[in-house]
Amino acid sequence: MKYRDYYEVLGLPRTATKDEVRRAYRKLARKYHPDVSQQADGEDRFKELGEAYQVLKDTEKRAAYDRLGGQWQNGQDFQPPPDWDEGFEFSGAGNERNANADFSEFFEAMFGGPHPGGRSRQTERHGAASNRGAATADDLEDAYRGTQRPIPGQDRHARVMIDLLDAYHGAQRSISLQMPVLDAHGHVILQQSTLNVTIPKGVRVGQHLRLAGQGGAGLGHGPAGDLYLEIAFREDPRFRVDGRDVSLDVPVAPWEAALGAQVTVPTPDGSVELTVPAGSASGRRLRLKGKGIPGKTPGDLYVILTIVLPPADSDSARAAYEAMRQAFHFDPRAHFTGGRP
């Protein structure tokens, strides 16, 4: 995937205001409009301008884009940094897709969903979905001025990272969020906030926690919206998560795999004793039922055996390997067929 420098496309510095973005786009769009431009690449440039404008005119898209940093070059091979959108608070306002737009792979990867990061904005309210938050803040203000009736605040959303251990036991955590807003001069800034959040035991990746009344403020004494926190797990050096199931690789010695053994295995809920059956091969999966993430139907924990060979780094170790070679008539490639390599 190639990086798109939207500021370069519009000929703007990264400090450009919202009005400067709009003026630059209008000037260049008139120049490269297919009905006007005589240049061979006019249509492609016009599409590129439209894509850049879709991002930089939108406060939340622009803030999300700016989080990637300014060190990337236009056309450079690019992969979004992991968890680049952690703690980024958004409303979804202005991020609805244009069905007729022809956006680049870069745009689709970053903004292809209904909000920055391309993730689905489905929320869980004990099984119900929240449908508020489609209107922009300007739309709400216009509606309020037109009717003078109370207008509910927008629901807001953010993706937050927790440790796997929190899902096993539950926890109280302090969560830092950044919400993009425009300052008095039209520059996009990030407004910081910190919330104390209860992480329930058994929470899953992708589940949303609803914080009632913590979303956008209402107008005309309208109620505040809600804040939805989408749960993700920080990368763990040992454990991998698939739904409620958890897995980890456990190294075993060759004799433990061949003869069987009792080994101590770490789990997020404490260590357990595991029987390694005799004759186990590397890659064998052993299931610890109900030792995955807790829930009404708890997940399982899968242990994947990895046979680790001791090093032949001494005379006695080399002698032991030589004795094995003499004792076994074993060809690990016996299943290979003949033919030229």
Order of alpha helices (4+ residues) and beta strands (2+ residues): alpha-alpha-alpha-alpha-alpha-alpha-beta-alpha-beta-beta-beta-beta-beta-beta-alpha-beta-beta-beta-beta-alpha
